[in-house]
């Protein structure tokens, strides 16, 4: 048991060699193999579904916990399948971007194909068992929601990402599917206001993926991986991401103006301190090497744009959660009834 590594793997994607890998416990290996540092994106979507259910007076901790664990297990399964698919297609060979910023367990010889498939089977089984229980318990739309989730888990890497549909998939999954679907499973009701409230954060999750795809632009273009930035071009893709980040704030203002939510949601504007340097970075092409005036850039290189979007999305997401909690308190204590 290596709790220190658990904590580290949940915060960053550790760079690790075979000797270090062999000393780790199985849970540490699973956290690293699944790139668990990005699970916070899924946790925030799950948290939003629970907060919105509480706002409606229908929160159920047990159901919310199952939804959260199931979504994280599905996300982990997707990441493992991504690595297996890219390895089998030869994408990660020759020091490809994915193999530079963190361990690709197959490409770096940390796991065999058989071992990775076992990881996929166990992790996928956890998601499937939870999903099956929720289908039995809630019924209704739950089967459709789970089927859509399974589709994106299995087919995101190929063919969706190769058709420039990766960004659209993330927008749908981390917004309407996770937040709207999670809310439905917890409460038994589908609410389009909840779906609308999911979009500001879902846009943030989409900027994270887009940032990674822009970072990989040259590699993906050379390998014929037609991500949306490859289809659009590098400069238009950067401005697309900037537009999505600005839209995150505009949507919150809209939600307040139409009185779907209280002004408590405007707390997200405290994230502007992170947005400003992020927009500045995206206004210029990716540097050829980590800038000397940004020491931490050398530690995470070749990550560049995705680092900015991840930090902004995490700050925005936490503030959005806080704003919705305050909004729910206001509604339940002062406006309900």
Protein Blocks (a to p, Z undefined) as FASTA:
>chain_A
ZZklmmmmmmmccdddfklmmmpcfklmmmmmnopmlmmmmmmmmmmmmmmmmmnopacf
klmmmmmmmmmmmmmmmmmmmmmmmmmnommgghiaklmnpccfklnopacfklmmmmmm
mmmmmmmmmmmmmmmmngmmlmmmmmmmmmmmmmmmpmklmnopmmmmmmmmmmmmmmmm
mmmmmnopacfklmmmmmmmmmmmmmmmmmmmmmmmmmmmmnopacfklmnopklmmmmm
mmmmmmmmmmmmmmmmnomacfklmmmmmmmmmmmmmmmmmmpccdfbdcfklmklmmmo
cbfklmmmmmmmmmmmmmmmmmmmmmmmmmmmmmgZZ
